[in-house]
């Protein structure tokens, strides 16, 4: 990948792609693929599905790049595509897996040596936290995952979800209160 592309903003890269330079899209893919994958994984609970959806997101972005408003942030636009793809997938497949099962799978695959006590404590806390997040309604879970999981700004979250920034902040606050209350009631904190 040329250093020239690395120095360009996302929006400048979009202009290059629209002008026929597909290598500029490869740079956008490199910048966003890991983050998009993580977001999708938190929606679909399955690594293979998340990879497939990630590819769908980038295909859709490429096909509709000419519709992208250069005056807006590319990151918000591609996250919005990802959230919509994840929602569509979830409604089609109706997975019954939970975040707990995902986390157990991740722990099994994780490298590193832990004592049995460490594993039990980590697993119990992870299960309780995952269960708390899983019980959030979609509107709170979306904001929580974008803010907590992706570290996005509230202004970006608002754009992605078509809500006001104030609403995004309120939903995050409510999500945190709910998770905290859930964990307290279950004796996890």
Backbone as JSON Lines, residues from 0, in Angstrom:
{"i":0,"aa":"X","n":[0.86,-1.18,0.0],"ca":[0.0,0.0,0.0],"c":[0.9,1.23,0.0]}
{"i":1,"aa":"X","n":[0.63,2.11,-0.86],"ca":[1.42,3.32,-1.0],"c":[1.27,4.21,0.22]}
{"i":2,"aa":"X","n":[2.36,4.84,0.62],"ca":[2.33,5.79,1.74],"c":[1.44,6.97,1.4]}
{"i":3,"aa":"X","n":[1.28,7.24,0.11],"ca":[0.43,8.34,-0.33],"c":[-0.99,8.17,0.21]}
{"i":4,"aa":"X","n":[-1.5,6.95,0.14],"ca":[-2.86,6.7,0.61],"c":[-2.98,6.81,2.12]}
{"i":5,"aa":"X","n":[-1.96,6.38,2.82],"ca":[-2.0,6.43,4.29],"c":[-2.09,7.86,4.8]}
{"i":6,"aa":"X","n":[-1.59,8.81,4.05],"ca":[-1.6,10.21,4.47],"c":[-2.94,10.89,4.18]}
{"i":7,"aa":"X","n":[-3.78,10.26,3.37],"ca":[-5.05,10.88,3.0],"c":[-6.12,10.64,4.05]}
{"i":8,"aa":"X","n":[-7.07,11.57,4.14],"ca":[-8.22,11.38,5.02],"c":[-9.15,10.36,4.38]}
{"i":9,"aa":"X","n":[-10.08,9.86,5.15],"ca":[-11.05,8.91,4.61],"c":[-11.81,9.51,3.44]}
{"i":10,"aa":"X","n":[-12.21,10.75,3.61],"ca":[-13.01,11.4,2.59],"c":[-12.21,11.62,1.31]}
{"i":11,"aa":"X","n":[-10.92,11.92,1.44],"ca":[-10.05,12.05,0.27],"c":[-9.9,10.71,-0.44]}
{"i":12,"aa":"X","n":[-9.8,9.64,0.35],"ca":[-9.73,8.3,-0.24],"c":[-11.01,7.98,-1.02]}
{"i":13,"aa":"X","n":[-12.15,8.37,-0.47],"ca":[-13.42,8.14,-1.17],"c":[-13.39,8.84,-2.52]}
{"i":14,"aa":"X","n":[-12.9,10.08,-2.56],"ca":[-12.8,10.81,-3.84],"c":[-11.93,10.04,-4.82]}
{"i":15,"aa":"X","n":[-10.81,9.49,-4.33],"ca":[-9.92,8.72,-5.2],"c":[-10.62,7.49,-5.77]}
{"i":16,"aa":"X","n":[-11.38,6.8,-4.92],"ca":[-12.09,5.61,-5.38],"c":[-13.14,5.98,-6.43]}
{"i":17,"aa":"X","n":[-13.88,7.04,-6.16],"ca":[-14.9,7.5,-7.12],"c":[-14.25,7.87,-8.45]}
{"i":18,"aa":"X","n":[-13.02,8.39,-8.39],"ca":[-12.28,8.75,-9.62],"c":[-11.65,7.53,-10.29]}
{"i":19,"aa":"X","n":[-11.91,6.32,-9.75],"ca":[-11.44,5.11,-10.41],"c":[-10.24,4.43,-9.81]}
{"i":20,"aa":"X","n":[-9.76,4.88,-8.67],"ca":[-8.58,4.29,-8.05],"c":[-9.0,3.31,-6.96]}
{"i":21,"aa":"X","n":[-9.08,2.04,-7.31],"ca":[-9.52,1.01,-6.37],"c":[-8.53,0.75,-5.24]}
{"i":22,"aa":"X","n":[-7.26,1.09,-5.42],"ca":[-6.28,0.91,-4.36],"c":[-6.61,1.79,-3.15]}
{"i":23,"aa":"X","n":[-7.25,2.91,-3.39],"ca":[-7.64,3.79,-2.28],"c":[-8.69,3.1,-1.42]}
{"i":24,"aa":"X","n":[-9.54,2.27,-2.02],"ca":[-10.53,1.54,-1.24],"c":[-9.87,0.49,-0.36]}
{"i":25,"aa":"X","n":[-8.78,-0.08,-0.84],"ca":[-8.02,-1.05,-0.04],"c":[-7.53,-0.38,1.25]}
{"i":26,"aa":"X","n":[-7.13,0.87,1.18],"ca":[-6.7,1.6,2.38],"c":[-7.88,1.79,3.34]}
{"i":27,"aa":"X","n":[-9.04,2.12,2.81],"ca":[-10.23,2.24,3.66],"c":[-10.55,0.9,4.34]}
{"i":28,"aa":"X","n":[-10.42,-0.16,3.58],"ca":[-10.65,-1.5,4.14],"c":[-9.66,-1.77,5.28]}
{"i":29,"aa":"X","n":[-8.41,-1.46,5.06],"ca":[-7.39,-1.68,6.1],"c":[-7.7,-0.86,7.36]}
{"i":30,"aa":"X","n":[-8.18,0.33,7.18],"ca":[-8.48,1.21,8.32],"c":[-9.67,0.72,9.14]}
{"i":31,"aa":"X","n":[-10.66,0.16,8.49],"ca":[-11.92,-0.12,9.16],"c":[-12.28,-1.59,9.35]}
{"i":32,"aa":"X","n":[-11.62,-2.5,8.69],"ca":[-12.07,-3.9,8.71],"c":[-12.08,-4.49,10.13]}
{"i":33,"aa":"X","n":[-11.05,-4.25,10.9],"ca":[-11.0,-4.84,12.25],"c":[-12.09,-4.26,13.15]}
{"i":34,"aa":"X","n":[-12.28,-2.96,13.08],"ca":[-13.31,-2.33,13.92],"c":[-14.71,-2.78,13.51]}
{"i":35,"aa":"X","n":[-14.94,-2.87,12.21],"ca":[-16.24,-3.3,11.71],"c":[-16.49,-4.76,12.12]}
{"i":36,"aa":"X","n":[-15.46,-5.58,12.01],"ca":[-15.59,-6.98,12.43],"c":[-15.99,-7.07,13.9]}
{"i":37,"aa":"X","n":[-15.32,-6.34,14.76],"ca":[-15.63,-6.39,16.2],"c":[-17.06,-5.96,16.47]}
{"i":38,"aa":"X","n":[-17.5,-4.92,15.81],"ca":[-18.88,-4.45,15.99],"c":[-19.86,-5.54,15.55]}
{"i":39,"aa":"X","n":[-19.63,-6.1,14.38],"ca":[-20.53,-7.13,13.85],"c":[-20.53,-8.37,14.73]}
{"i":40,"aa":"X","n":[-19.38,-8.74,15.23],"ca":[-19.29,-9.92,16.1],"c":[-20.16,-9.74,17.34]}
{"i":41,"aa":"X","n":[-20.22,-8.52,17.87],"ca":[-21.05,-8.25,19.04],"c":[-22.54,-8.29,18.72]}
{"i":42,"aa":"X","n":[-22.89,-8.3,17.46],"ca":[-24.28,-8.42,17.06],"c":[-24.66,-9.86,16.73]}
{"i":43,"aa":"X","n":[-23.79,-10.57,16.03],"ca":[-24.18,-11.87,15.47],"c":[-23.67,-13.07,16.24]}
{"i":44,"aa":"X","n":[-22.75,-12.86,17.16],"ca":[-22.28,-13.94,18.05],"c":[-21.55,-15.07,17.36]}
{"i":45,"aa":"X","n":[-21.1,-14.88,16.15],"ca":[-20.47,-15.96,15.41],"c":[-19.39,-15.37,14.52]}
{"i":46,"aa":"X","n":[-18.18,-15.91,14.63],"ca":[-17.04,-15.37,13.9],"c":[-17.22,-15.46,12.38]}
{"i":47,"aa":"X","n":[-17.67,-16.6,11.91],"ca":[-17.85,-16.77,10.47],"c":[-18.9,-15.81,9.93]}
{"i":48,"aa":"X","n":[-20.02,-15.69,10.65],"ca":[-21.07,-14.77,10.23],"c":[-20.56,-13.33,10.24]}
{"i":49,"aa":"X","n":[-19.77,-12.99,11.26],"ca":[-19.23,-11.63,11.35],"c":[-18.29,-11.33,10.18]}
{"i":50,"aa":"X","n":[-17.5,-12.31,9.8],"ca":[-16.59,-12.13,8.65],"c":[-17.41,-11.96,7.37]}
{"i":51,"aa":"X","n":[-18.41,-12.8,7.18],"ca":[-19.27,-12.68,6.0],"c":[-19.96,-11.32,5.96]}
{"i":52,"aa":"X","n":[-20.5,-10.91,7.09],"ca":[-21.17,-9.61,7.14],"c":[-20.2,-8.47,6.9]}
{"i":53,"aa":"X","n":[-18.99,-8.6,7.44],"ca":[-17.99,-7.55,7.22],"c":[-17.72,-7.38,5.73]}
{"i":54,"aa":"X","n":[-17.6,-8.49,5.03],"ca":[-17.39,-8.41,3.58],"c":[-18.59,-7.78,2.9]}
{"i":55,"aa":"X","n":[-19.79,-8.13,3.35],"ca":[-21.0,-7.52,2.8],"c":[-21.0,-6.0,3.01]}
{"i":56,"aa":"X","n":[-20.58,-5.59,4.2],"ca":[-20.53,-4.16,4.5],"c":[-19.63,-3.44,3.51]}
{"i":57,"aa":"X","n":[-18.45,-3.99,3.27],"ca":[-17.51,-3.32,2.37],"c":[-17.96,-3.4,0.91]}
{"i":58,"aa":"X","n":[-18.62,-4.47,0.55],"ca":[-19.17,-4.55,-0.82],"c":[-20.26,-3.49,-1.0]}
{"i":59,"aa":"X","n":[-21.14,-3.39,-0.02],"ca":[-22.2,-2.37,-0.09],"c":[-21.6,-0.96,-0.11]}
{"i":60,"aa":"X","n":[-20.61,-0.75,0.73],"ca":[-19.97,0.58,0.76],"c":[-19.36,0.9,-0.6]}
{"i":61,"aa":"X","n":[-18.68,-0.07,-1.18],"ca":[-18.04,0.16,-2.49],"c":[-19.08,0.45,-3.56]}
{"i":62,"aa":"X","n":[-20.14,-0.35,-3.59],"ca":[-21.18,-0.18,-4.6],"c":[-21.91,1.15,-4.48]}
{"i":63,"aa":"X","n":[-22.02,1.66,-3.26],"ca":[-22.8,2.87,-3.04],"c":[-21.93,4.09,-2.68]}
{"i":64,"aa":"X","n":[-20.66,3.98,-2.94],"ca":[-19.73,5.07,-2.6],"c":[-20.11,6.36,-3.3]}
{"i":65,"aa":"X","n":[-20.66,6.26,-4.49],"ca":[-21.06,7.46,-5.22],"c":[-22.19,8.21,-4.5]}
{"i":66,"aa":"X","n":[-22.9,7.54,-3.59],"ca":[-23.97,8.19,-2.83],"c":[-23.46,8.84,-1.54]}
{"i":67,"aa":"X","n":[-22.21,8.56,-1.19],"ca":[-21.64,9.1,0.04],"c":[-21.48,10.62,-0.07]}
{"i":68,"aa":"X","n":[-21.9,11.32,0.96],"ca":[-21.77,12.78,1.02],"c":[-20.39,13.12,1.57]}
{"i":69,"aa":"X","n":[-19.53,13.64,0.71],"ca":[-18.14,13.95,1.06],"c":[-18.05,14.92,2.25]}
{"i":70,"aa":"X","n":[-19.08,15.68,2.5],"ca":[-19.07,16.64,3.61],"c":[-19.34,15.97,4.96]}
{"i":71,"aa":"X","n":[-19.63,14.69,4.95],"ca":[-19.88,13.95,6.19],"c":[-18.69,13.04,6.47]}
{"i":72,"aa":"X","n":[-18.72,12.39,7.62],"ca":[-17.63,11.49,7.99],"c":[-17.86,10.1,7.41]}
{"i":73,"aa":"X","n":[-16.84,9.58,6.76],"ca":[-16.92,8.24,6.2],"c":[-17.13,7.22,7.31]}
{"i":74,"aa":"X","n":[-16.48,7.4,8.45],"ca":[-16.6,6.43,9.54],"c":[-18.05,6.26,9.98]}
{"i":75,"aa":"X","n":[-18.77,7.35,10.11],"ca":[-20.18,7.26,10.51],"c":[-20.99,6.52,9.45]}
{"i":76,"aa":"X","n":[-20.69,6.79,8.2],"ca":[-21.42,6.17,7.1],"c":[-21.2,4.66,7.07]}
{"i":77,"aa":"X","n":[-19.96,4.22,7.21],"ca":[-19.7,2.77,7.13],"c":[-20.19,2.06,8.38]}
{"i":78,"aa":"X","n":[-20.13,2.71,9.54],"ca":[-20.69,2.1,10.74],"c":[-22.21,1.94,10.6]}
{"i":79,"aa":"X","n":[-22.84,2.9,10.0],"ca":[-24.29,2.81,9.79],"c":[-24.62,1.62,8.89]}
{"i":80,"aa":"X","n":[-23.85,1.43,7.85],"ca":[-24.04,0.27,6.97],"c":[-23.86,-1.01,7.78]}
{"i":81,"aa":"X","n":[-22.83,-1.05,8.61],"ca":[-22.55,-2.25,9.43],"c":[-23.69,-2.54,10.39]}
{"i":82,"aa":"X","n":[-24.19,-1.52,11.07],"ca":[-25.29,-1.72,12.01],"c":[-26.52,-2.24,11.28]}
{"i":83,"aa":"X","n":[-26.81,-1.68,10.13],"ca":[-27.98,-2.13,9.36],"c":[-27.81,-3.57,8.88]}
{"i":84,"aa":"X","n":[-26.62,-3.92,8.43],"ca":[-26.37,-5.31,8.01],"c":[-26.53,-6.27,9.18]}
{"i":85,"aa":"X","n":[-26.03,-5.88,10.33],"ca":[-26.13,-6.74,11.52],"c":[-27.58,-6.92,11.94]}
{"i":86,"aa":"X","n":[-28.33,-5.84,11.93],"ca":[-29.75,-5.94,12.3],"c":[-30.5,-6.85,11.32]}
{"i":87,"aa":"X","n":[-30.25,-6.67,10.04],"ca":[-30.91,-7.5,9.03],"c":[-30.57,-8.97,9.23]}
{"i":88,"aa":"X","n":[-29.31,-9.24,9.5],"ca":[-28.87,-10.62,9.72],"c":[-29.54,-11.21,10.96]}
{"i":89,"aa":"X","n":[-29.56,-10.44,12.01],"ca":[-30.13,-10.93,13.27],"c":[-31.61,-11.25,13.1]}
{"i":90,"aa":"X","n":[-32.32,-10.43,12.39],"ca":[-33.74,-10.7,12.19],"c":[-33.96,-11.89,11.27]}
{"i":91,"aa":"X","n":[-33.08,-12.11,10.33],"ca":[-33.22,-13.25,9.42],"c":[-32.88,-14.56,10.13]}
{"i":92,"aa":"X","n":[-31.82,-14.56,10.88],"ca":[-31.31,-15.8,11.45],"c":[-31.9,-16.1,12.82]}
{"i":93,"aa":"X","n":[-32.18,-15.08,13.59],"ca":[-32.73,-15.24,14.94],"c":[-31.86,-16.18,15.78]}
{"i":94,"aa":"X","n":[-30.6,-15.83,15.85],"ca":[-29.66,-16.63,16.63],"c":[-30.11,-16.73,18.08]}
{"i":95,"aa":"X","n":[-29.86,-17.86,18.69],"ca":[-30.18,-18.02,20.1],"c":[-28.94,-17.97,20.98]}
{"i":96,"aa":"X","n":[-27.79,-17.87,20.32],"ca":[-26.56,-17.76,21.09],"c":[-26.61,-16.5,21.95]}
{"i":97,"aa":"X","n":[-25.87,-16.48,23.0],"ca":[-25.8,-15.31,23.86],"c":[-24.37,-14.82,23.93]}
{"i":98,"aa":"X","n":[-24.21,-13.66,24.48],"ca":[-22.86,-13.13,24.67],"c":[-22.05,-14.05,25.59]}
{"i":99,"aa":"X","n":[-22.73,-14.74,26.47],"ca":[-22.04,-15.65,27.38],"c":[-21.35,-16.75,26.57]}
{"i":100,"aa":"X","n":[-22.07,-17.34,25.65],"ca":[-21.5,-18.39,24.83],"c":[-20.35,-17.86,23.98]}
{"i":101,"aa":"X","n":[-20.48,-16.66,23.46],"ca":[-19.39,-16.05,22.69],"c":[-18.16,-15.89,23.56]}
{"i":102,"aa":"X","n":[-18.37,-15.39,24.76],"ca":[-17.24,-15.14,25.65],"c":[-16.59,-16.45,26.07]}
{"i":103,"aa":"X","n":[-17.37,-17.47,26.32],"ca":[-16.81,-18.78,26.64],"c":[-15.96,-19.28,25.48]}
{"i":104,"aa":"X","n":[-16.45,-19.11,24.28],"ca":[-15.71,-19.52,23.09],"c":[-14.4,-18.74,22.98]}
{"i":105,"aa":"X","n":[-14.46,-17.44,23.24],"ca":[-13.27,-16.6,23.19],"c":[-12.26,-17.03,24.25]}
{"i":106,"aa":"X","n":[-12.73,-17.35,25.44],"ca":[-11.83,-17.78,26.51],"c":[-11.15,-19.1,26.17]}
{"i":107,"aa":"X","n":[-11.88,-19.98,25.52],"ca":[-11.3,-21.26,25.12],"c":[-10.2,-21.05,24.1]}
{"i":108,"aa":"X","n":[-10.4,-20.09,23.18],"ca":[-9.42,-19.82,22.14],"c":[-8.26,-18.95,22.62]}
{"i":109,"aa":"X","n":[-8.47,-18.24,23.7],"ca":[-7.45,-17.29,24.17],"c":[-6.2,-18.03,24.62]}
{"i":110,"aa":"X","n":[-5.09,-17.39,24.36],"ca":[-3.82,-17.96,24.8],"c":[-3.46,-17.36,26.14]}
{"i":111,"aa":"X","n":[-2.55,-18.0,26.82],"ca":[-2.13,-17.49,28.12],"c":[-2.51,-18.48,29.21]}
{"i":112,"aa":"X","n":[-1.71,-18.45,30.28],"ca":[-1.93,-19.38,31.36],"c":[-2.59,-18.65,32.52]}
{"i":113,"aa":"X","n":[-3.68,-19.21,33.0],"ca":[-4.38,-18.67,34.15],"c":[-4.5,-19.77,35.19]}
{"i":114,"aa":"X","n":[-4.57,-19.33,36.41],"ca":[-4.84,-20.3,37.46],"c":[-6.31,-20.67,37.39]}
{"i":115,"aa":"X","n":[-6.7,-21.8,37.94],"ca":[-8.13,-22.15,37.94],"c":[-8.98,-21.08,38.64]}
{"i":116,"aa":"X","n":[-8.44,-20.49,39.69],"ca":[-9.18,-19.44,40.4],"c":[-9.41,-18.23,39.5]}
{"i":117,"aa":"X","n":[-8.36,-17.83,38.76],"ca":[-8.48,-16.7,37.84],"c":[-9.55,-16.98,36.79]}
{"i":118,"aa":"X","n":[-9.54,-18.19,36.27],"ca":[-10.51,-18.56,35.24],"c":[-11.93,-18.49,35.78]}
{"i":119,"aa":"X","n":[-12.13,-19.01,36.97],"ca":[-13.48,-19.01,37.57],"c":[-13.96,-17.59,37.81]}
{"i":120,"aa":"X","n":[-13.12,-16.75,38.4],"ca":[-13.5,-15.35,38.67],"c":[-13.79,-14.61,37.38]}
{"i":121,"aa":"X","n":[-12.86,-14.71,36.42],"ca":[-13.04,-14.02,35.14],"c":[-14.29,-14.51,34.43]}
{"i":122,"aa":"X","n":[-14.5,-15.81,34.44],"ca":[-15.64,-16.39,33.74],"c":[-16.95,-15.94,34.38]}
{"i":123,"aa":"X","n":[-17.01,-15.93,35.7],"ca":[-18.24,-15.51,36.38],"c":[-18.55,-14.04,36.1]}
{"i":124,"aa":"X","n":[-17.52,-13.18,36.19],"ca":[-17.74,-11.76,35.94],"c":[-18.1,-11.51,34.47]}
{"i":125,"aa":"X","n":[-17.43,-12.21,33.59],"ca":[-17.71,-12.06,32.17],"c":[-19.13,-12.52,31.86]}
{"i":126,"aa":"X","n":[-19.53,-13.62,32.44],"ca":[-20.87,-14.13,32.2],"c":[-21.93,-13.14,32.7]}
{"i":127,"aa":"X","n":[-21.7,-12.61,33.88],"ca":[-22.68,-11.67,34.44],"c":[-22.74,-10.39,33.59]}
{"i":128,"aa":"X","n":[-21.58,-9.87,33.21],"ca":[-21.54,-8.66,32.39],"c":[-22.19,-8.92,31.04]}
{"i":129,"aa":"X","n":[-21.84,-10.04,30.42],"ca":[-22.41,-10.38,29.12],"c":[-23.91,-10.55,29.2]}
{"i":130,"aa":"X","n":[-24.37,-11.17,30.25],"ca":[-25.81,-11.35,30.43],"c":[-26.5,-10.0,30.6]}
{"i":131,"aa":"X","n":[-25.87,-9.1,31.34],"ca":[-26.44,-7.76,31.54],"c":[-26.54,-7.04,30.2]}
{"i":132,"aa":"X","n":[-25.5,-7.1,29.39],"ca":[-25.52,-6.43,28.08],"c":[-26.55,-7.09,27.17]}
{"i":133,"aa":"X","n":[-26.62,-8.41,27.21],"ca":[-27.58,-9.13,26.36],"c":[-29.03,-8.79,26.69]}
{"i":134,"aa":"X","n":[-29.3,-8.43,27.92],"ca":[-30.68,-8.14,28.31],"c":[-31.1,-6.71,27.99]}
{"i":135,"aa":"X","n":[-30.15,-5.88,27.55],"ca":[-30.51,-4.53,27.14],"c":[-31.43,-4.59,25.91]}
{"i":136,"aa":"X","n":[-32.36,-3.65,25.82],"ca":[-33.16,-3.57,24.6],"c":[-32.26,-3.05,23.48]}
{"i":137,"aa":"X","n":[-32.67,-3.28,22.23],"ca":[-31.83,-2.92,21.09],"c":[-31.37,-1.47,21.11]}
{"i":138,"aa":"X","n":[-32.27,-0.55,21.41],"ca":[-31.9,0.86,21.32],"c":[-30.81,1.22,22.33]}
{"i":139,"aa":"X","n":[-30.76,0.57,23.47],"ca":[-29.71,0.83,24.44],"c":[-28.46,0.01,24.12]}
{"i":140,"aa":"X","n":[-28.65,-1.2,23.65],"ca":[-27.53,-2.07,23.32],"c":[-26.7,-1.49,22.17]}
{"i":141,"aa":"X","n":[-27.38,-0.95,21.16],"ca":[-26.68,-0.36,20.02],"c":[-25.75,0.76,20.47]}
{"i":142,"aa":"X","n":[-26.27,1.66,21.27],"ca":[-25.45,2.79,21.74],"c":[-24.31,2.26,22.6]}
{"i":143,"aa":"X","n":[-24.61,1.33,23.49],"ca":[-23.58,0.79,24.37],"c":[-22.45,0.15,23.58]}
{"i":144,"aa":"X","n":[-22.79,-0.68,22.59],"ca":[-21.76,-1.36,21.8],"c":[-20.93,-0.39,20.97]}
{"i":145,"aa":"X","n":[-21.57,0.62,20.43],"ca":[-20.82,1.6,19.62],"c":[-19.92,2.46,20.5]}
{"i":146,"aa":"X","n":[-20.38,2.82,21.68],"ca":[-19.58,3.67,22.57],"c":[-18.54,2.85,23.32]}
{"i":147,"aa":"X","n":[-18.97,1.8,23.98],"ca":[-18.08,0.98,24.8],"c":[-17.18,0.09,23.95]}
{"i":148,"aa":"X","n":[-17.77,-0.57,22.96],"ca":[-17.01,-1.51,22.15],"c":[-16.17,-0.87,21.07]}
{"i":149,"aa":"X","n":[-16.66,0.24,20.51],"ca":[-15.95,0.88,19.4],"c":[-15.34,2.23,19.77]}
{"i":150,"aa":"X","n":[-15.62,2.71,20.96],"ca":[-15.13,4.0,21.45],"c":[-15.47,5.16,20.51]}
{"i":151,"aa":"X","n":[-16.67,5.1,19.95],"ca":[-17.1,6.18,19.06],"c":[-17.59,7.37,19.87]}
{"i":152,"aa":"X","n":[-17.49,8.54,19.29],"ca":[-18.0,9.76,19.9],"c":[-19.53,9.75,19.81]}
{"i":153,"aa":"X","n":[-20.17,10.46,20.74],"ca":[-21.63,10.5,20.73],"c":[-22.16,11.12,19.43]}
{"i":154,"aa":"X","n":[-21.45,12.07,18.89],"ca":[-21.9,12.69,17.63],"c":[-21.92,11.66,16.5]}
{"i":155,"aa":"X","n":[-20.92,10.77,16.48],"ca":[-20.88,9.72,15.46],"c":[-21.99,8.69,15.69]}
{"i":156,"aa":"X","n":[-22.2,8.33,16.94],"ca":[-23.27,7.38,17.27],"c":[-24.62,7.95,16.84]}
{"i":157,"aa":"X","n":[-24.83,9.22,17.13],"ca":[-26.08,9.87,16.75],"c":[-26.29,9.81,15.24]}
{"i":158,"aa":"X","n":[-25.24,10.06,14.49],"ca":[-25.34,10.01,13.02],"c":[-25.65,8.59,12.55]}
{"i":159,"aa":"X","n":[-24.95,7.62,13.1],"ca":[-25.13,6.23,12.68],"c":[-26.55,5.75,12.94]}
{"i":160,"aa":"X","n":[-27.1,6.11,14.1],"ca":[-28.41,5.6,14.5],"c":[-29.57,6.55,14.18]}
{"i":161,"aa":"X","n":[-29.25,7.66,13.54],"ca":[-30.28,8.66,13.2],"c":[-31.04,9.16,14.43]}
{"i":162,"aa":"X","n":[-30.28,9.49,15.47],"ca":[-30.86,10.05,16.69],"c":[-30.07,11.29,17.05]}
{"i":163,"aa":"X","n":[-30.57,12.06,18.0],"ca":[-29.82,13.25,18.42],"c":[-28.67,12.82,19.33]}
{"i":164,"aa":"X","n":[-27.67,13.68,19.43],"ca":[-26.54,13.4,20.3],"c":[-27.01,13.28,21.75]}
{"i":165,"aa":"X","n":[-27.95,14.12,22.11],"ca":[-28.5,14.08,23.47],"c":[-29.17,12.73,23.75]}
{"i":166,"aa":"X","n":[-29.89,12.22,22.78],"ca":[-30.54,10.92,22.93],"c":[-29.49,9.81,23.05]}
{"i":167,"aa":"X","n":[-28.42,9.9,22.27],"ca":[-27.35,8.91,22.36],"c":[-26.73,8.9,23.76]}
{"i":168,"aa":"X","n":[-26.47,10.08,24.3],"ca":[-25.91,10.18,25.65],"c":[-26.88,9.61,26.68]}
{"i":169,"aa":"X","n":[-28.15,9.94,26.53],"ca":[-29.15,9.46,27.47],"c":[-29.25,7.94,27.42]}
{"i":170,"aa":"X","n":[-29.25,7.38,26.22],"ca":[-29.33,5.92,26.09],"c":[-28.1,5.24,26.69]}
{"i":171,"aa":"X","n":[-26.93,5.84,26.52],"ca":[-25.72,5.27,27.11],"c":[-25.81,5.32,28.63]}
{"i":172,"aa":"X","n":[-26.27,6.44,29.15],"ca":[-26.42,6.58,30.6],"c":[-27.39,5.53,31.14]}
{"i":173,"aa":"X","n":[-28.51,5.36,30.46],"ca":[-29.51,4.37,30.89],"c":[-28.94,2.95,30.79]}
{"i":174,"aa":"X","n":[-28.19,2.68,29.74],"ca":[-27.59,1.35,29.59],"c":[-26.63,1.06,30.75]}
{"i":175,"aa":"X","n":[-25.81,2.03,31.09],"ca":[-24.86,1.85,32.19],"c":[-25.61,1.66,33.51]}
{"i":176,"aa":"X","n":[-26.64,2.46,33.73],"ca":[-27.43,2.31,34.96],"c":[-28.07,0.93,35.03]}
{"i":177,"aa":"X","n":[-28.61,0.48,33.92],"ca":[-29.25,-0.83,33.88],"c":[-28.22,-1.93,34.16]}
{"i":178,"aa":"X","n":[-27.07,-1.86,33.5],"ca":[-26.04,-2.89,33.68],"c":[-25.56,-2.89,35.13]}
{"i":179,"aa":"X","n":[-25.33,-1.71,35.69],"ca":[-24.88,-1.61,37.09],"c":[-25.92,-2.19,38.03]}
{"i":180,"aa":"X","n":[-27.18,-1.82,37.83],"ca":[-28.26,-2.34,38.67],"c":[-28.38,-3.86,38.53]}
{"i":181,"aa":"X","n":[-28.27,-4.35,37.32],"ca":[-28.35,-5.79,37.04],"c":[-27.24,-6.52,37.8]}
{"i":182,"aa":"X","n":[-26.02,-5.98,37.71],"ca":[-24.87,-6.64,38.35],"c":[-24.97,-6.57,39.88]}
{"i":183,"aa":"X","n":[-25.48,-5.46,40.4],"ca":[-25.66,-5.35,41.86],"c":[-26.69,-6.37,42.35]}
{"i":184,"aa":"X","n":[-27.8,-6.47,41.66],"ca":[-28.85,-7.41,42.05],"c":[-28.36,-8.84,42.02]}
{"i":185,"aa":"X","n":[-27.43,-9.14,41.15],"ca":[-26.9,-10.52,41.03],"c":[-25.67,-10.74,41.88]}
{"i":186,"aa":"X","n":[-25.27,-9.69,42.63],"ca":[-24.14,-9.82,43.54],"c":[-22.79,-9.86,42.87]}
{"i":187,"aa":"X","n":[-22.73,-9.42,41.63],"ca":[-21.45,-9.42,40.9],"c":[-20.58,-8.23,41.26]}
{"i":188,"aa":"X","n":[-21.22,-7.13,41.71],"ca":[-20.45,-5.95,42.15],"c":[-21.01,-5.46,43.47]}
